[in-house]
Amino acid sequence: MDKIVLRDFSKEEQKKFFQSKYDYYKKFNMRMVTVAVLAYLSFFITDCSIFGHFAYETLLSRAIVIVPFFVYVILTKKVTDYRVMVFATYLMIHIIIWCTDWATYLLPDRQFAIPGMIIMNIIFVCAGFSAPFLYSMIAHMFLIVDIAVANIFIQYENLEMMYLFNLPCVLAIGAMHYMMQGVYFEHYVAKDSLKQLAVRDQLTGVYNRNILKEIYDASAGRLVFAPDLSVSMLLIDIDFFKKVNDEFGHEDGDKVIVHIANTLRSNVRATDYVIRWGGEEFLIIMPGCPSEQAIRIAGMLREKVEQSDNGICKTTISIGIAMYGGGDYHDTIKNADDAMYMAKNNGRNQVVSFEEDLKNN
């Protein structure tokens, strides 16, 4: 099997990966920025030592960083999009650099510029944990721009050394971030594979019952869909499936199950959940699907199965439909089950709606 790489992912899948990466390192990212700000503020003590008195000259340039940091903290609590927060993180780092340049301009002794850059490069290392590689490279390259702009005002005596020190750091840290992203990508793919194994039926590839744990909010006592959203449930059973197993064997019976699972999955919407509910039973949960539409879709699925060739024998299905009205979803499944058994008792290969048929009888 070929190794999966990030460029094989679609744009949406890549966004999902980078969001996962940011979410994983979010707390670390916040703590890193906090430590960076506190470290920057602590340099005021160094300023006092250099001046030989309370360094009121650099007080504003040191303290001003508290304002953007306060905004950053609020943003972290309100915004989850990695694109916004990674940009905000690197902006916060550059603000610290700009404030450092401001304070350095005011100091009588500027010999600590390179040690200060060592610290900033360490911060860039930490910021790259949560950022896409491209973001980290662009943000880090701007450090060279910061040096060039700062030199206009500070006039570094060792400007050449500043460049000679930081350019290799940018390249080395960039290479490290690229490798780190690859390591997390392998972790992400492995985790996603395990997750899929937990919620997918091994025979058919459709969901198994475990998926309900992800779409049911136990604290709210209802499915996670919006309360005003119509949710239809279709319970489907293969007609006379025991005869298929008895006549053709369990291996061919499995082929029939797989064929019907594929037929169901390929003829419903991407937002619907096709679940293997039992041996030859399937449950389809259809959010945003009112009763009339569910009946039409169920009729279409019944016809597709009846008309398709599974390579073993002619097969039909019976379908029961029920609308989810909130609360315990098991009640709705029970209603769909009652409707499905009515379909079987009425001769099979048909669709019965709990609301439309059973309630009226």
N, C-alpha and C positions, 0 to 999 in steps of 0.2 A: 504494500500500500504506500503511495506517495505521501511524503511529509507535507502537512498543511502549513502554508505560510500566510502571513497577514495580507499580502497583495492578492491572494486568492479570494479574499472576502469581498463582498459587495460594499458599497459606501455605507449602507445602513448597518451592516454587520461590523464594519470597522468602527463606526461611531459607538456601537454597543460595546465593543471591546475597550475602546478608550474611556468610555464612561465607567465601565467596570474597574479599569485600572485606577482611575481617579477615586472612585468610591472606596476601593480597597486601601488606598494610601491617604484618604482624606484627613483622618485624625493626625497621622504623622505629619502631613503637610501643614496643618494648622499649628501644631506644636513647633515645627521647624521655623515658621514665620515668627511665632511668638518669641522663641529663643533668639532669633536674629535681631528682632527689635530690642529685646532686653539687653543683648550684647552691645548693640549700637548705643543705647542709652548709657550703659556702664562706661563707655569711653569718655564720658564727661569727666570722670574722675581722672583719667589720663590727661585731659585738657587742663584741669586744675593743676596737675603736677607740672606740666610743661610751662604754664603761665606763672606758676609759683603763687597763685592766689585763686579765689573763687572765679572760675572762668565765665564771667557774665558775657564775654565776647562770643562764646560759642553756645550759650544756653539756648537761644532760639533755634539754631540750626540742629541742635540735638533733640530738643523737646518737640519740635514741629512734627516729627515722625509719628507721634502718638495719634494725630488727627487721621491720617490715611489708614493707620492700623485699626482704629476704632471703626472706620467705614468697612474695612476688610472683614473684621469680625462679624459685623451685622450681615454683610453679603454672604459670608460662609453659612450663616444660619438660614438664610432665605433662598439662596440659589443653589441648585444641585447640578446644573449643566456644566460638564467638565470644560467646555470651550470658554465659558465666562470665567470660571474659577481659576483655571490655569493661567489665563491672561492676567487676571487680578493678582495672582501670586507673583508672577514675574514682574508685573508693574510695581508691586510692593517692594520687591528686591531692588529694582532700579531706583525707586524713591529713596531707599536707604543709601544707595550708591551716590545719588545726587546730593543728599543731605551730608554724606561723608565728604564729598568734594567741597561743599559749602563750608563745612567746619575746617577742612584742611586749608582752604584759602585764608581763613582767619587765624590759623596757627602760625606762630613765629618759626616753628621747627617742623619741616615736612618730610623728615627722613623715614617716617613710619608708613609712607604710602604703599610700598610693596608688601609689607606684612599685612596691611589692611586688605590688599587685593587677594592675598592668600585666603583670608577669612571669607571674602565674597565668593571666591571660587568653590570653597567648601559648601557654601549655601546653595550655589548653583547645582552642585552634585546632589544635594538633598532634594531640591525642587524637581529634579528630573525624574524622581521616583513616580510621581503622579502625572507627569506630562507626556504627551506624545513626543516621539523623538524629534520630529520636525519643529514643534513648538520650542523644545529645549534648545535646539541648535540656533534658531533665529534669535531667541531671547538672549542666549549667551554671546552670540556674535555682536549684539548691541553693546556689550561691555567694552569692546574695542572702540566703538563710537563714543561711549561715555568718556573714555580716556582722552580721545582726541578733542572733544568739546571742553573737558575740564582743563586740558593743558592750555587753552586760550587764556584762562584766568589764573591758573596756578603756576604755569611755567615750570613744569617738572624739570629738575636738574638731570634726572635719569630717565627721560622719556623713552629712549631706545630700549633700556632695560625693562621698562613697563610693558612695551610691546613684545619683546623677546620672551618675557615671562608669561604673559597672558595668552598669546597666540597658541603655544603648545598646550596650555591648559584647556583652551576652548576645544582643540582637536581631540585631546585625550579624554576629556570629560564627555564630549560628544560620542566618541567611540564606546565609552563605558555605558552611556545611556542607550545606545543602539543595542548593545548586548543585553542590558537589563530588560529592555522591552521584549527581546526575544525570549528571555527566561520567563517573564510574566505571561507571554503569549502561550508558551507551552503549558504553563500552569492553568491558564484560562481554558485552553482546548481540552485538557484532561478533566478539569472540573465540569465543563459543559457536557462532555461525554458521559461522565458519571451521573450527572443530573438527568440526561436523556434516558439512560438505562433505568433510572428509578421511576420515570413517568411514562415510559414507552413499553408497549406489549412486544415481547421478543419475536413472536410469530408474525404479526401483521405490520408492526411499525407504527400503528396508531397509538393513541394514549391508552394507558391503563387507569385504574381507579385512583392511583396516587395523585393524578393531576387535580383531582377535586380538592386536595389539601391546599393547592396553590390558588384556587379561585374561590375558596370559601373562607370568609372572615369570621372566625369563631367568636371574637369579641363582639362583633356587630350582629352575629346570628343570622347571616345571610350571605349569598354569593356576592363577589366583589363588584359586580356590575352596578351601574347607577340605578337607584330605586325606581326611576320613571322609565327605565328601558324595558321594552318587551323582551322576555326571554322564553323561547320555546324549547321543549325537550322532546326528542323522538326516541322511543325505545323500539328496537328492531330485533326480530328473531327470524332465523332461517327456517323456513317451513320444511317439515319432515327430515330434519338433519340426521336423526338417528338412522333413518333408512339409507342415507348416503354413506355413513360409516359402515353400516352392516353390509351393504352391497359392494362398495368400492374399497373399503378399508380406511383406517384413520389417516394414513398419509395423504390419500386423495381428498379425504374430508378436510384436512388442513389446507390443501390447495384451494378448495372451495371457499373456506373462511378468508384466506388471503385475498382471493379475487374479489369477494364482496367488500372487504375492508378497503381495497384500492378503489373500487367503484364508488363507495360512499365518500371517501376522502377527496376523490377527484371531481365530485359533482356538488360539493358544498363550498361555502365561502372560506377564505383563509382565516377569518375570525371565528369560525365555528370549531367546536371541539368534538372530534370523533373518538369515542372511547370504546374499547372492547370491555363490555360489562360482564360477560360470562363466557362460557364455552362457545356458543353460537349466537350470543346476544351482543348488540351494540347499542350504545347510548350516544346521541348527538345533542350537544347543548348549543343553542343558537341565539346568542345575544343580539338584540336589535332586530328581532324577527317576530312580528305579530302573528296571531293565530292563522289568519287567511294565507299569509305567505308560507307559513310552516306546512300547511295542508298541501299547497301547490308543490313545494319542494319534496315533501314526503311522497306524493304521487309520482313525481318525476323519478325519484330514487327507486321506487317500486318497479316502474317501467324499465329503467336502465338495467336493473338486476335481471328481470324476467327476459329481456331481449338480448342480454350479453352472453357470450360463450366463455364459460370458465374452463373448458377443456375436459370436464369430467361428466357432468350431467346437467340437465335443465334444472334451474333453481329459482325459487321465489322467496319473497320475504313478507312478513306481516309487520305493520308499524302502528304503534300507539303514540298519540301526541297529547301533551299536557303543557299548560302555561305555568311558568314559575311566578308566584305572586309574592315572594319574599319569605323569610323565615327558613325553616329546615327544608333543604332541597330534597330530602328523602321522601317527603310528602308528595312532591311533584312527580318524582320517579314512580311512586306507588300508583299515582293516578295514570301515568303513562303506561304502567304495567297492566292496570285494569283495562285500559283501552286496547292494548295489544292483545290481551287474551280474548277480548270481545271480537277482534278481527279474526283470530284463530277459530273461535267458536262459530263465526259466521261463514267459514269456508276458506280462510287463509288468503294470502296474496292480495291483501287490501289494506287500506289506511282507515283508522278510526281515531277521531279526536275526542278526548275526554270531555271537553267543554261542549262540543257540538253534538255528540252522539249520546254518551252515557248520562249526562245531566238531564237530557231531554226525555230519557226513558224512565 
